[in-house]
Amino acid sequence: MRELTYYIGVTLDGFIAGPADEVDFYPVTPAFAEMMGTELADIQPAFVRADRGGVDEPLTRFDTVLMGRRTYEPALQVGITDPYSQLRTVVFSGSLDDTGEPNVEIVRTDPVARVRELKAEPGLGIYLAGGAVLAGVLLDEIDRLIVKKYLVIAGSGIPMTRHDFAPAQFGLDQVRSFDNGCVVLEYTRLR
């Protein structure tokens, strides 16, 4: 069974973005960017992989990316219909039209059912890119968390997940700190 990993940056007060989807306040140093580009090269957007000279690098950890419409739209707004061209891309949206990209699937039906189908298929891991509503809907399907905890307090914005009260427990696997003050925490779902 494939695992679903929610990999996300978050502020100290639990927000993944500002009220207008701002993320430019997260401090990223060259050393931190190098770690993300090396260890998590599979899930870097295609243009980042190209800038790093890694377009043809084989996938080692993930082969599928999931996202909601709001996570997908910034790429569309600049004319990019397949932002993760190295990965199979699944976008959950009731309002988006088909992009015509063979690598991009728009799902208008139940996200949980589709994710269970994806998890049952052979392959590498599945990366949940966001957003908060989709992460809330898929909370019971999330097997792993990789949380980049930045030393920033936002005050308000988009939370890590949006869902009704439903505590879900995870066990801490690893903690690493970096030169920008960011702590990367990796968790496994306790079932």
Steps between C-alpha positions, in 0.01 A plus 500: 500500500638841401528768767355849488739765636388854580810717456439858603659817634334650806544797731544466876131583537388233254441680169621379160437835330373847570136604455563579130713186443828681579802273555781748427567554873661157545879536534684271259879492500720336235583211736133438576406518131778252424362254756150525355630467145718201582294299747162581350596545135199293388255763622672815384302682229630421151655847454698458825624158388602655167689785675684239708584294191291211628230469234603144416570384856309180576217513751591328826234583757185640333337455160164671558399844628155598630370852538187706523395768254645788702841333512489431126374844388821705545667288231198535271508878542847508343412253225644184658253212473735228630717650778630159613555342159721228651207381714151377429288798606153466652304822561178489700256764382134529424551806282816451289475389140722227362842648416569271208823391668529119491691506831236709684177345624218725623285314753152633568381208714578379852869568582514223762383233255749618235790505748416148617513387136836672453641347819400152381689540171866397469753779509693739720355729765228760455576863589219725627601854404195670650288670589334521836152390393630201303733403787200512735289282271788251460615505864410134560700402189820688596769250602796735546562868569809700409455838667739787439445713813624854431587750775223736394172596665243602238203590723242383248476320171438155362537224762685175441166318472134597503264239643260435782639409839658156445832443678746290299818376665842478342829373639815709463767328288761768443586861586759706317586868525653721232693824470184705432354389835256265330436167667393211279288249687408162353209302639328166438127450554416295810220264406 
